[in-house]
Amino acid sequence: MSKILIVGCGFVGEKAAQRLHKEGHEVTGTTHSEASALRLGATHAWRAMPCDVSSAESVQSLRLALGPVDAVVHCASSGRGGAEMYEKVYVQGMKHLAAAFPEAWLLYTSSTSVYSQVDGSTVDEMTPAEPDRETGRLLRAAEQVALQRDGAVARLAGIYGPGRSFLLKNLLEGKSAIEVCDSAPEGRLINQIHVEDAAGAVVHLVSQRLSGVWNVVDDAQLTQRVCLERLANLFGLQTPEVRAPDAARKRGWSHKHVSNQKLRSSGWSPTFPDYFTALQKDEALMSSILAEVDASDEVPLPRCENIVLMGLMGCGKSSVGRITARLLGFQFIDTDHLISDAAGCTIPEIFAKEGEQGFRQRESAVLRSLVGTRHSVIATGGGIITQPVNLPLLKHLGFITWLEAEVDLLVRRTAGNNDRPLLRGEEPPRQKLQSLLLQRGPIYQSMADLRIQTDELTQEESAYGVAESARIFFARRRCEVGIGG
């Protein structure tokens, strides 16, 4: 077991601290403010303390509180500041840590922006890193503090993860562009790393005490054009415009492929080898960015030309959905059937083997897999709205219709159906359905673009109402500037 100090428990540092703690190390994490330290201390088993790394006095106070440590990781952020903050937080911060903890092995988390190549070449740790911006030169100066102590430098590519993905957020908000020039006719090469993989790389380097420079980047080799065209198609948007490179970028404009071969050869590998794998496999990534865009009200959230049916079991989603699909010439999709097909067993068998939690995870995965679907009627499970992570995906997927029915009718429709695990408990079916309606009804109502009371309607009448309402909804959406189908 090692005594490890993580300075800067932000997006990457907090996850690295948590992983190291789980591996049995004695971890202390710091944040700039007392309030953040209190939050960390309340949510994690490892120790959290405030420290201003740019202040020698603050770092010395930290040393007095902790005593000697085995390793120090600098993950602190400049807070979007310019060269002055880079000097204080990165260069002076590393010097303060090196002076206060002379016995410790040092790791500095830097950036692949120190490679200023613009010719599309592949760069590795042996490639000259000669930044053309002051901020980049300050990163290199901070790196040298660790390297002079036989420590390590982790050069992180663009970090993304739940709640943070400038690539997708800018696209959804209409701010993206393909930056084209003579050396980059398809736009610059994009170098990224998922936050969990970045944290995993930090833990790997610390645990193995791997000194020297290490590039932390995923396996992808995507140009802006390829990446943004694929994203635009997935989310029903127009391909971003072409423009000249942004000369005002804080860390400079570059066009290179950063190799992770050295880090891979040491035993590390990314869980998310590319951005599109992460969109499917990370249950919170896509949902969190859609939710952020929806909440900002800067632009309307893209809504795909599908119809999403929701409501309690027995409300008629499957039967009404099939008729609606036939009326519109759409495909019909049942999420429960997709889940069963993927699992190779029935819904009751999934509940028996994995519980409701396992089923809900499968349900969310199926929902993510449907992003990019067009011209379909999607019948969802009654409880799909109970997982907050699903709500932004449902809203993006299409025109949402809540099919309502009185509880007595739902009881009759579900009687004798053995494929309803939630009705198999000791609670009488009517009481269970009434309870579910009380829990889920407010969420259905808040999500629905259309609410249809089906008790006195035939399935055909309900389907006609859904189809016509959806036609009007999407016709209006097409008239709005910038909204895709």
C-alpha positions as a Python dict, from the first residue, in 0.01 Angstrom:
ca = {
    (1, 'M'): (0, 0, 0),
    (2, 'S'): (124, 348, -91),
    (3, 'K'): (41, 688, 50),
    (4, 'I'): (-74, 892, -248),
    (5, 'L'): (-165, 1259, -282),
    (6, 'I'): (-393, 1366, -569),
    (7, 'V'): (-375, 1744, -613),
    (8, 'G'): (-683, 1861, -801),
    (9, 'C'): (-977, 1623, -765),
    (10, 'G'): (-1172, 1748, -1062),
    (11, 'F'): (-1297, 1560, -1366),
    (12, 'V'): (-1000, 1318, -1384),
    (13, 'G'): (-846, 1352, -1039),
    (14, 'E'): (-1155, 1248, -844),
    (15, 'K'): (-1192, 930, -1049),
    (16, 'A'): (-823, 849, -1017),
    (17, 'A'): (-839, 899, -640),
    (18, 'Q'): (-1140, 670, -613),
    (19, 'R'): (-971, 396, -816),
    (20, 'L'): (-649, 415, -615),
    (21, 'H'): (-847, 398, -291),
    (22, 'K'): (-1028, 86, -414),
    (23, 'E'): (-690, -71, -489),
    (24, 'G'): (-601, -32, -122),
    (25, 'H'): (-385, 280, -127),
    (26, 'E'): (-406, 552, 136),
    (27, 'V'): (-534, 843, -72),
    (28, 'T'): (-567, 1211, 6),
    (29, 'G'): (-731, 1433, -254),
    (30, 'T'): (-729, 1810, -263),
    (31, 'T'): (-946, 2077, -418),
    (32, 'H'): (-902, 2452, -435),
    (33, 'S'): (-1198, 2533, -210),
    (34, 'E'): (-1311, 2424, 135),
    (35, 'A'): (-1663, 2364, 3),
    (36, 'S'): (-1543, 2119, -263),
    (37, 'A'): (-1327, 1937, -10),
    (38, 'L'): (-1626, 1900, 221),
    (39, 'R'): (-1833, 1760, -69),
    (40, 'L'): (-1564, 1508, -157),
    (41, 'G'): (-1520, 1408, 204),
    (42, 'A'): (-1893, 1347, 238),
    (43, 'T'): (-1915, 1126, -72),
    (44, 'H'): (-1588, 930, -62),
    (45, 'A'): (-1408, 714, 193),
    (46, 'W'): (-1070, 874, 122),
    (47, 'R'): (-953, 1196, 282),
    (48, 'A'): (-1024, 1530, 112),
    (49, 'M'): (-855, 1859, 199),
    (50, 'P'): (-845, 2213, 55),
    (51, 'C'): (-518, 2335, -95),
    (52, 'D'): (-420, 2620, -327),
    (53, 'V'): (-136, 2462, -521),
    (54, 'S'): (-25, 2801, -652),
    (55, 'S'): (57, 2906, -293),
    (56, 'A'): (379, 2774, -140),
    (57, 'E'): (237, 2841, 205),
    (58, 'S'): (-78, 2639, 133),
    (59, 'V'): (124, 2346, -1),
    (60, 'Q'): (357, 2355, 301),
    (61, 'S'): (53, 2347, 530),
    (62, 'L'): (-63, 2040, 342),
    (63, 'R'): (277, 1880, 401),
    (64, 'L'): (255, 1949, 775),
    (65, 'A'): (-89, 1786, 786),
    (66, 'L'): (7, 1477, 584),
    (67, 'G'): (371, 1416, 648),
    (68, 'P'): (571, 1228, 384),
    (69, 'V'): (389, 1062, 92),
    (70, 'D'): (500, 805, -164),
    (71, 'A'): (354, 969, -475),
    (72, 'V'): (205, 1304, -576),
    (73, 'V'): (-21, 1347, -879),
    (74, 'H'): (-80, 1700, -1011),
    (75, 'C'): (-426, 1708, -1173),
    (76, 'A'): (-518, 2065, -1082),
    (77, 'S'): (-685, 2286, -1343),
    (78, 'S'): (-606, 2643, -1439),
    (79, 'G'): (-979, 2717, -1436),
    (80, 'R'): (-984, 2821, -1803),
    (81, 'G'): (-729, 3091, -1725),
    (82, 'G'): (-457, 3214, -1959),
    (83, 'A'): (-78, 3218, -1935),
    (84, 'E'): (-73, 3384, -1593),
    (85, 'M'): (-282, 3107, -1439),
    (86, 'Y'): (-80, 2841, -1622),
    (87, 'E'): (234, 2980, -1461),
    (88, 'K'): (77, 2987, -1113),
    (89, 'V'): (-111, 2655, -1113),
    (90, 'Y'): (108, 2440, -1336),
    (91, 'V'): (468, 2562, -1319),
    (92, 'Q'): (473, 2711, -970),
    (93, 'G'): (231, 2445, -846),
    (94, 'M'): (466, 2166, -952),
    (95, 'K'): (765, 2345, -797),
    (96, 'H'): (578, 2390, -469),
    (97, 'L'): (484, 2020, -462),
    (98, 'A'): (838, 1910, -547),
    (99, 'A'): (978, 2125, -265),
    (100, 'A'): (719, 2022, -6),
    (101, 'F'): (737, 1649, -84),
    (102, 'P'): (1103, 1581, -179),
    (103, 'E'): (1065, 1209, -109),
    (104, 'A'): (765, 1160, -341),
    (105, 'W'): (748, 1023, -692),
    (106, 'L'): (582, 1291, -910),
    (107, 'L'): (326, 1261, -1189),
    (108, 'Y'): (214, 1566, -1383),
    (109, 'T'): (-93, 1549, -1607),
    (110, 'S'): (-12, 1756, -1913),
    (111, 'S'): (-174, 1783, -2255),
    (112, 'T'): (-114, 1653, -2608),
    (113, 'S'): (-148, 2017, -2716),
    (114, 'V'): (229, 2045, -2656),
    (115, 'Y'): (268, 1873, -2995),
    (116, 'S'): (223, 2160, -3239),
    (117, 'Q'): (252, 1958, -3564),
    (118, 'V'): (13, 2071, -3839),
    (119, 'D'): (99, 1826, -4117),
    (120, 'G'): (-121, 1532, -4011),
    (121, 'S'): (178, 1323, -3902),
    (122, 'T'): (175, 1064, -3627),
    (123, 'V'): (350, 1180, -3311),
    (124, 'D'): (478, 970, -3022),
    (125, 'E'): (670, 1039, -2704),
    (126, 'M'): (996, 1074, -2898),
    (127, 'T'): (853, 1341, -3129),
    (128, 'P'): (971, 1694, -3049),
    (129, 'A'): (715, 1885, -2844),
    (130, 'E'): (776, 2249, -2928),
    (131, 'P'): (457, 2448, -2860),
    (132, 'D'): (414, 2774, -3046),
    (133, 'R'): (194, 2929, -2774),
    (134, 'E'): (297, 3057, -2432),
    (135, 'T'): (45, 2828, -2264),
    (136, 'G'): (203, 2527, -2430),
    (137, 'R'): (552, 2634, -2326),
    (138, 'L'): (432, 2664, -1968),
    (139, 'L'): (296, 2310, -1982),
    (140, 'R'): (640, 2192, -2096),
    (141, 'A'): (803, 2382, -1808),
    (142, 'A'): (572, 2208, -1560),
    (143, 'E'): (653, 1873, -1722),
    (144, 'Q'): (1023, 1930, -1663),
    (145, 'V'): (973, 1955, -1287),
    (146, 'A'): (843, 1598, -1280),
    (147, 'L'): (1094, 1464, -1533),
    (148, 'Q'): (1392, 1613, -1348),
    (149, 'R'): (1284, 1408, -1045),
    (150, 'D'): (1258, 1088, -1252),
    (151, 'G'): (880, 1121, -1237),
    (152, 'A'): (619, 1087, -1509),
    (153, 'V'): (423, 1308, -1746),
    (154, 'A'): (84, 1196, -1873),
    (155, 'R'): (-4, 1396, -2185),
    (156, 'L'): (-381, 1375, -2201),
    (157, 'A'): (-576, 1421, -2524),
    (158, 'G'): (-908, 1607, -2522),
    (159, 'I'): (-1100, 1470, -2223),
    (160, 'Y'): (-1468, 1388, -2251),
    (161, 'G'): (-1723, 1193, -2048),
    (162, 'P'): (-2065, 1230, -1884),
    (163, 'G'): (-2150, 1597, -1859),
    (164, 'R'): (-1854, 1705, -2071),
    (165, 'S'): (-1824, 1660, -2446),
    (166, 'F'): (-1755, 1976, -2640),
    (167, 'L'): (-1757, 1778, -2965),
    (168, 'L'): (-2120, 1669, -2929),
    (169, 'K'): (-2246, 1975, -2742),
    (170, 'N'): (-2111, 2217, -3002),
    (171, 'L'): (-2264, 2008, -3280),
    (172, 'L'): (-2607, 2002, -3114),
    (173, 'E'): (-2590, 2377, -3053),
    (174, 'G'): (-2484, 2455, -3411),
    (175, 'K'): (-2137, 2579, -3315),
    (176, 'S'): (-1926, 2314, -3489),
    (177, 'A'): (-1717, 2359, -3801),
    (178, 'I'): (-1480, 2155, -4013),
    (179, 'E'): (-1152, 2349, -4000),
    (180, 'V'): (-996, 2307, -4342),
    (181, 'C'): (-661, 2424, -4476),
    (182, 'D'): (-404, 2301, -4730),
    (183, 'S'): (-246, 2058, -4483),
    (184, 'A'): (-584, 1941, -4351),
    (185, 'P'): (-831, 1921, -4641),
    (186, 'E'): (-1067, 1702, -4435),
    (187, 'G'): (-1026, 1905, -4117),
    (188, 'R'): (-783, 1842, -3835),
    (189, 'L'): (-734, 1503, -3675),
    (190, 'I'): (-925, 1466, -3349),
    (191, 'N'): (-744, 1322, -3045),
    (192, 'Q'): (-961, 1236, -2744),
    (193, 'I'): (-969, 1025, -2430),
    (194, 'H'): (-1265, 920, -2216),
    (195, 'V'): (-1237, 1043, -1857),
    (196, 'E'): (-1248, 688, -1719),
    (197, 'D'): (-963, 585, -1946),
    (198, 'A'): (-766, 896, -1850),
    (199, 'A'): (-812, 814, -1482),
    (200, 'G'): (-722, 452, -1552),
    (201, 'A'): (-398, 563, -1721),
    (202, 'V'): (-305, 781, -1422),
    (203, 'V'): (-365, 488, -1185),
    (204, 'H'): (-163, 258, -1412),
    (205, 'L'): (134, 494, -1418),
    (206, 'V'): (122, 554, -1042),
    (207, 'S'): (81, 187, -952),
    (208, 'Q'): (368, 79, -1178),
    (209, 'R'): (582, 390, -1110),
    (210, 'L'): (634, 429, -1485),
    (211, 'S'): (857, 732, -1529),
    (212, 'G'): (898, 941, -1844),
    (213, 'V'): (649, 1083, -2093),
    (214, 'W'): (329, 894, -2181),
    (215, 'N'): (60, 985, -2433),
    (216, 'V'): (-291, 915, -2304),
    (217, 'V'): (-526, 897, -2603),
    (218, 'D'): (-772, 649, -2749),
    (219, 'D'): (-723, 431, -3059),
    (220, 'A'): (-923, 637, -3307),
    (221, 'Q'): (-785, 817, -3612),
    (222, 'L'): (-1071, 1042, -3715),
    (223, 'T'): (-1069, 1366, -3908),
    (224, 'Q'): (-1316, 1637, -3820),
    (225, 'R'): (-1508, 1572, -4140),
    (226, 'V'): (-1552, 1200, -4081),
    (227, 'C'): (-1636, 1247, -3715),
    (228, 'L'): (-1879, 1537, -3753),
    (229, 'E'): (-2053, 1390, -4058),
    (230, 'R'): (-2112, 1068, -3868),
    (231, 'L'): (-2236, 1253, -3560),
    (232, 'A'): (-2461, 1479, -3766),
    (233, 'N'): (-2616, 1179, -3937),
    (234, 'L'): (-2667, 1005, -3604),
    (235, 'F'): (-2849, 1300, -3447),
    (236, 'G'): (-3041, 1415, -3753),
    (237, 'L'): (-2849, 1738, -3813),
    (238, 'Q'): (-2684, 1905, -4107),
    (239, 'T'): (-2312, 1859, -4155),
    (240, 'P'): (-2130, 2159, -4003),
    (241, 'E'): (-1990, 2429, -4227),
    (242, 'V'): (-1634, 2441, -4354),
    (243, 'R'): (-1415, 2728, -4236),
    (244, 'A'): (-1051, 2823, -4181),
    (245, 'P'): (-876, 2706, -3864),
    (246, 'D'): (-941, 2909, -3552),
    (247, 'A'): (-622, 3109, -3496),
    (248, 'A'): (-746, 3222, -3155),
    (249, 'R'): (-738, 2877, -2994),
    (250, 'K'): (-574, 2913, -2652),
    (251, 'R'): (-336, 2620, -2700),
    (252, 'G'): (-296, 2670, -3073),
    (253, 'W'): (-431, 2484, -3376),
    (254, 'S'): (-268, 2155, -3466),
    (255, 'H'): (-324, 1863, -3701),
    (256, 'K'): (-163, 1538, -3590),
    (257, 'H'): (-240, 1184, -3481),
    (258, 'V'): (-117, 1115, -3128),
    (259, 'S'): (-4, 755, -3080),
    (260, 'N'): (-83, 562, -2762),
    (261, 'Q'): (137, 265, -2857),
    (262, 'K'): (389, 318, -2576),
    (263, 'L'): (120, 324, -2307),
    (264, 'R'): (-56, 24, -2461),
    (265, 'S'): (273, -168, -2464),
    (266, 'S'): (305, -108, -2090),
    (267, 'G'): (-19, -295, -2021),
    (268, 'W'): (-282, -21, -2037),
    (269, 'S'): (-573, -35, -2282),
    (270, 'P'): (-876, 192, -2319),
    (271, 'T'): (-1221, 73, -2222),
    (272, 'F'): (-1357, 312, -2486),
    (273, 'P'): (-1127, 278, -2792),
    (274, 'D'): (-1313, 551, -2980),
    (275, 'Y'): (-1579, 815, -2930),
    (276, 'F'): (-1860, 626, -3100),
    (277, 'T'): (-1804, 320, -2885),
    (278, 'A'): (-1832, 546, -2581),
    (279, 'L'): (-2161, 691, -2704),
    (280, 'Q'): (-2307, 340, -2703),
    (281, 'K'): (-2132, 184, -2404),
    (282, 'D'): (-2122, 473, -2155),
    (283, 'E'): (-2475, 484, -2020),
    (284, 'A'): (-2456, 850, -1916),
    (285, 'L'): (-2250, 1019, -2190),
    (286, 'M'): (-2505, 1076, -2466),
    (287, 'S'): (-2791, 1135, -2224),
    (288, 'S'): (-2603, 1394, -2019),
    (289, 'I'): (-2510, 1607, -2320),
    (290, 'L'): (-2863, 1593, -2464),
    (291, 'A'): (-2998, 1697, -2123),
    (292, 'E'): (-2752, 1986, -2100),
    (293, 'V'): (-2847, 2118, -2443),
    (294, 'D'): (-3217, 2079, -2368),
    (295, 'A'): (-3184, 2267, -2038),
    (296, 'S'): (-2985, 2554, -2188),
    (297, 'D'): (-3268, 2666, -2421),
    (298, 'E'): (-3008, 2805, -2663),
    (299, 'V'): (-3139, 2586, -2945),
    (300, 'P'): (-3424, 2334, -2968),
    (301, 'L'): (-3320, 1977, -2892),
    (302, 'P'): (-3310, 1775, -3217),
    (303, 'R'): (-3614, 1546, -3240),
    (304, 'C'): (-3596, 1250, -3477),
    (305, 'E'): (-3890, 1159, -3702),
    (306, 'N'): (-4010, 869, -3491),
    (307, 'I'): (-4308, 814, -3265),
    (308, 'V'): (-4235, 696, -2912),
    (309, 'L'): (-4524, 529, -2731),
    (310, 'M'): (-4522, 514, -2352),
    (311, 'G'): (-4765, 411, -2083),
    (312, 'L'): (-4842, 135, -1835),
    (313, 'M'): (-4855, -231, -1932),
    (314, 'G'): (-5179, -312, -2108),
    (315, 'C'): (-5240, 40, -2240),
    (316, 'G'): (-5211, -79, -2602),
    (317, 'K'): (-4864, 33, -2704),
    (318, 'S'): (-4792, -274, -2916),
    (319, 'S'): (-5130, -300, -3088),
    (320, 'V'): (-5175, 74, -3144),
    (321, 'G'): (-4810, 104, -3244),
    (322, 'R'): (-4837, -155, -3520),
    (323, 'I'): (-5144, 15, -3667),
    (324, 'T'): (-4981, 360, -3645),
    (325, 'A'): (-4671, 229, -3821),
    (326, 'R'): (-4886, 86, -4100),
    (327, 'L'): (-5073, 415, -4143),
    (328, 'L'): (-4748, 610, -4179),
    (329, 'G'): (-4541, 351, -4361),
    (330, 'F'): (-4307, 339, -4062),
    (331, 'Q'): (-4120, 47, -3909),
    (332, 'F'): (-4253, -87, -3578),
    (333, 'I'): (-4005, -147, -3295),
    (334, 'D'): (-4080, -298, -2953),
    (335, 'T'): (-3801, -233, -2701),
    (336, 'D'): (-3898, -537, -2493),
    (337, 'H'): (-3854, -760, -2798),
    (338, 'L'): (-3511, -606, -2866),
    (339, 'I'): (-3409, -674, -2507),
    (340, 'S'): (-3525, -1036, -2525),
    (341, 'D'): (-3350, -1093, -2856),
    (342, 'A'): (-3022, -948, -2727),
    (343, 'A'): (-3040, -1152, -2405),
    (344, 'G'): (-3153, -1473, -2573),
    (345, 'C'): (-3427, -1522, -2313),
    (346, 'T'): (-3764, -1383, -2208),
    (347, 'I'): (-3828, -1074, -1996),
    (348, 'P'): (-3937, -1285, -1695),
    (349, 'E'): (-3617, -1488, -1726),
    (350, 'I'): (-3410, -1168, -1728),
    (351, 'F'): (-3587, -1050, -1412),
    (352, 'A'): (-3527, -1389, -1250),
    (353, 'K'): (-3156, -1394, -1336),
    (354, 'E'): (-3061, -1026, -1307),
    (355, 'G'): (-3341, -860, -1114),
    (356, 'E'): (-3515, -540, -1218),
    (357, 'Q'): (-3185, -348, -1205),
    (358, 'G'): (-3028, -578, -1465),
    (359, 'F'): (-3334, -545, -1687),
    (360, 'R'): (-3327, -163, -1660),
    (361, 'Q'): (-2961, -157, -1764),
    (362, 'R'): (-3044, -366, -2070),
    (363, 'E'): (-3339, -138, -2143),
    (364, 'S'): (-3118, 172, -2136),
    (365, 'A'): (-2862, 4, -2362),
    (366, 'V'): (-3134, -76, -2618),
    (367, 'L'): (-3254, 284, -2605),
    (368, 'R'): (-2904, 412, -2681),
    (369, 'S'): (-2881, 171, -2972),
    (370, 'L'): (-3192, 329, -3124),
    (371, 'V'): (-3035, 675, -3154),
    (372, 'G'): (-3003, 732, -3527),
    (373, 'T'): (-3328, 547, -3603),
    (374, 'R'): (-3572, 724, -3835),
    (375, 'H'): (-3933, 672, -3944),
    (376, 'S'): (-4023, 419, -3678),
    (377, 'V'): (-4290, 373, -3415),
    (378, 'I'): (-4117, 269, -3094),
    (379, 'A'): (-4321, 95, -2824),
    (380, 'T'): (-4138, 124, -2493),
    (381, 'G'): (-4165, -67, -2168),
    (382, 'G'): (-4386, 91, -1904),
    (383, 'G'): (-4098, 150, -1664),
    (384, 'I'): (-3850, 297, -1911),
    (385, 'I'): (-3917, 645, -1776),
    (386, 'T'): (-3816, 545, -1421),
    (387, 'Q'): (-3447, 578, -1516),
    (388, 'P'): (-3358, 949, -1542),
    (389, 'V'): (-3077, 867, -1785),
    (390, 'N'): (-3340, 755, -2039),
    (391, 'L'): (-3547, 1074, -2046),
    (392, 'P'): (-3326, 1292, -2271),
    (393, 'L'): (-3284, 997, -2510),
    (394, 'L'): (-3660, 942, -2530),
    (395, 'K'): (-3721, 1311, -2600),
    (396, 'H'): (-3458, 1315, -2873),
    (397, 'L'): (-3587, 993, -3030),
    (398, 'G'): (-3915, 1141, -3142),
    (399, 'F'): (-4275, 1248, -3087),
    (400, 'I'): (-4379, 1111, -2748),
    (401, 'T'): (-4733, 983, -2697),
    (402, 'W'): (-4871, 869, -2363),
    (403, 'L'): (-5143, 607, -2406),
    (404, 'E'): (-5366, 621, -2100),
    (405, 'A'): (-5628, 375, -1978),
    (406, 'E'): (-5824, 334, -1657),
    (407, 'V'): (-5674, 90, -1409),
    (408, 'D'): (-5973, -146, -1427),
    (409, 'L'): (-5921, -181, -1803),
    (410, 'L'): (-5548, -240, -1755),
    (411, 'V'): (-5628, -516, -1503),
    (412, 'R'): (-5856, -690, -1752),
    (413, 'R'): (-5605, -657, -2037),
    (414, 'T'): (-5316, -797, -1834),
    (415, 'A'): (-5510, -1076, -1661),
    (416, 'G'): (-5365, -1415, -1744),
    (417, 'N'): (-5052, -1267, -1906),
    (418, 'N'): (-4749, -1432, -1751),
    (419, 'D'): (-4498, -1202, -1919),
    (420, 'R'): (-4544, -920, -1665),
    (421, 'P'): (-4284, -973, -1388),
    (422, 'L'): (-4398, -670, -1189),
    (423, 'L'): (-4747, -821, -1154),
    (424, 'R'): (-4619, -1150, -1011),
    (425, 'G'): (-4561, -1027, -656),
    (426, 'E'): (-4781, -1063, -351),
    (427, 'E'): (-4951, -729, -417),
    (428, 'P'): (-5285, -771, -604),
    (429, 'P'): (-5257, -666, -972),
    (430, 'R'): (-5506, -382, -938),
    (431, 'Q'): (-5326, -238, -638),
    (432, 'K'): (-4991, -275, -813),
    (433, 'L'): (-5110, -103, -1130),
    (434, 'Q'): (-5265, 178, -926),
    (435, 'S'): (-4936, 223, -744),
    (436, 'L'): (-4739, 226, -1068),
    (437, 'L'): (-4972, 487, -1214),
    (438, 'L'): (-4921, 713, -914),
    (439, 'Q'): (-4544, 679, -946),
    (440, 'R'): (-4513, 704, -1321),
    (441, 'G'): (-4808, 918, -1423),
    (442, 'P'): (-4639, 1255, -1347),
    (443, 'I'): (-4334, 1151, -1550),
    (444, 'Y'): (-4546, 1035, -1845),
    (445, 'Q'): (-4731, 1367, -1831),
    (446, 'S'): (-4413, 1576, -1822),
    (447, 'M'): (-4265, 1388, -2117),
    (448, 'A'): (-4565, 1357, -2346),
    (449, 'D'): (-4616, 1566, -2660),
    (450, 'L'): (-4956, 1397, -2691),
    (451, 'R'): (-5178, 1232, -2431),
    (452, 'I'): (-5453, 998, -2549),
    (453, 'Q'): (-5717, 847, -2321),
    (454, 'T'): (-5785, 516, -2495),
    (455, 'D'): (-6069, 370, -2284),
    (456, 'E'): (-6349, 458, -2525),
    (457, 'L'): (-6147, 448, -2845),
    (458, 'T'): (-6080, 157, -3075),
    (459, 'Q'): (-5719, 72, -3147),
    (460, 'E'): (-5766, 212, -3497),
    (461, 'E'): (-5903, 541, -3363),
    (462, 'S'): (-5614, 575, -3120),
    (463, 'A'): (-5363, 498, -3394),
    (464, 'Y'): (-5520, 754, -3628),
    (465, 'G'): (-5497, 1022, -3359),
    (466, 'V'): (-5130, 942, -3298),
    (467, 'A'): (-5045, 938, -3668),
    (468, 'E'): (-5216, 1267, -3752),
    (469, 'S'): (-5075, 1446, -3447),
    (470, 'A'): (-4726, 1326, -3535),
    (471, 'R'): (-4763, 1443, -3896),
    (472, 'I'): (-4851, 1794, -3778),
    (473, 'F'): (-4572, 1796, -3519),
    (474, 'F'): (-4300, 1701, -3765),
    (475, 'A'): (-4432, 1929, -4039),
    (476, 'R'): (-4393, 2221, -3801),
    (477, 'R'): (-4047, 2104, -3696),
    (478, 'R'): (-3932, 2091, -4061),
    (479, 'C'): (-4025, 2456, -4097),
    (480, 'E'): (-3793, 2555, -3816),
    (481, 'V'): (-3446, 2657, -3927),
    (482, 'G'): (-3173, 2409, -3843),
    (483, 'I'): (-3395, 2120, -3735),
    (484, 'G'): (-3318, 1787, -3902),
    (485, 'G'): (-3548, 1494, -3971),
}
